[in-house]
Each structure stands twice: as structure tokens, then as C-alpha cells.
């Protein structure tokens, strides 16, 4: 009797599973969604990462680091031939072209410590976007960029401004905490705690200029930030790379098609 | 006499309709299954053809629209993928698998629309 009962239950369970599988018959399949590039760069063989208006906050030279990173990424992906040349002294050119060489906008940190003499070899410190604004006119200087284009055999020129600045924020943060009930059972509950946090904000604006005409083809601005516990010591340079890593795919997608990998379910 | 013929005709139509629908679903299902086989071998264009055929044979077959949407997504035809997902969800609004596919698709589609300066 027991054997018969067990056999019957077993067969019924099998039939139920089979029926369920038949009702919800599906197959998982990997897909790659191609995303078309935003800019048609077929007219250009070469690309020149010319440099950026940027400061040297927290010992990170955002101009040089960004130039190095973008050049190496473009080279690795083989998107275009990358021109290996010195970066342009954009801050200086911007100051000269605005005719304010002697009255250049004073960056924040220097305003706090005016007694210290300014080192002409050291990049200034910019702590907000407004400090970069007085230099932005350089990007609209068509004659200047056309001349640069002629010098480098009319490549696609990438320039812009990069703000990398420290930031501090305090407020309530939700985090998970382990709690044990009177019976010793563990559970995790969300707890709101007040925290002092510090980190960095990265706000690059990439400007793509046609080296044949000197005109701007495309402009793209990103903003990424990272915050750590106030007690945590994270080097500024590693934060910079972490933030750049987040926006690099979007930058590369401006110039070349990208494929986004994923999995979908096919139904029968 | 005429009334009698009409009644018989109607009865025949009623009796044969489910059989016709079953045939349609059966034919569409064959196309869907073949589409899955070729998609698994990477022949996505052939899969699209099969699933399009399936939706033509049986326009109420949600699975065919879902699969078609996935194939369009794979080919980068995001507007077509969206339409196909919309149809699949309209036919089976509670199908969790279609909804899951759609949510994953929407994430990519919204990003592309934002990049193009359009509202997602």
C-alpha cells in the first residue's frame, strides 16, 4: 500500500513539474545590443587629445591624467590613430586671448592664501565650475583650433574642461545593521545614521572639434561623484580613476559603436 | 429553409473556429521554436524572419512578439524592439518573463534616448 502510494505521488509530482515546464517553456539567451556612435568620425583618420582646462586639486593633475587615460583607451580600442604630441597650454592661451594675462581669475585656494607667490609652472586649483568659466571662450576660438588642425594634419581634436574637486557632505545615511532577537536569531534591519562623508566630484566636459574647420562638432558633459566615510583615507588619484572608469564607456561610445552584453528570455 | 441553412452554417462556424485558432497557434509555435533554434546558433536574421512569420500567423501570440523584441534588440533596432515588447505586454500584461526582458531593454533604451537628448 505504502509503495503504491509513494509511486502514485511520485508520478503525480513528475506530471505536475512537466506540466509546469510545458506552460512556462523558456530559454535564456545571451545578447549583445549594439549602440551606434553619436558622432560620425568617418572623415577623420587621426585623433588629437589636445588637453583640458583643469586644475591640480589634491595633487591630481586632471589635465595630464585625463589626456594620458583617453589616449591609452583610444589606442587600446584601436578606434583611430592617436596623435602623440605635447598637450596644448590651454590656460595660457585662454588668458592671452582674453587679454587678461595679468588679471586672470583667481582660483579659490589662492584667494584663501594670497600671500603665497604663484608658481607659474604649477596648474592652479579649481574647486567649482564657475572658476573654469572664464577660460571657456578658448573652445569657441575657431581660428585657433583651425591652426592647430593644420599643424596636426586635420585630425579630430578632443579638448574641454575637467573639474576634479574634493567634496564633503553630512547627513542621514541608510545602512544595514545586524540585530539579534531574545532567541538569538539574527536579522538585518535598515538603520538611518548621521554620517560625515567626504570624497570627490569629477565633472568633465569633452569638446570634439573638427580639425579641418576649427568648429565644435559635439559637446558632452558628465558628472560623477564618490563619497567615503570621513575616517576612510582614499588617495585622490585612485578616486579619480574610479570616477573616470564609470564614464569612459560613454566617452568611447561617442566615437565608436559599443555593445552592451546581457541575457534575455525567449519564450515558446 | 433559409433560416435552417443559416443556423447550420453558424453552428459549423462555431464548431470549426477553435480548430482554426488551434491550427494557427500550432503553425506559429513551429515558427517560434525554429526561430529559437536558429537564434541559439547566432542566426538572428533568420530568427527575426521566423518570429515575424509567427506574429503574422497568430497576432495574439505574446511569446512570438517577445522573441521578436529580443532579436530586434540584438540587432540594435531599438524602436522596433520597443513596439514588439509593447505588443507582447499588451497581450500578456502579467507575464513576468516578458516584463523582465522589457525592464532590461528599457534600461538600455533610456540611456540611448538620453544620450540623443530625447526624453526616455
Interface residues (C-beta under 8 A of the other chain):
Chain A: X24 X26 X27 X29 X31 X32 X33 X34 X35 X36 X38 X250 X253 X260 X262 X264 X265 X266 X267 X268
Chain B: X29 X32 X33 X36 X39 X40 X62 X63 X66 X67 X70 X73 X74 X75 X76 X78 X95 X97 X98 X100 X101 X104 X105 X108 X112 X115 X116
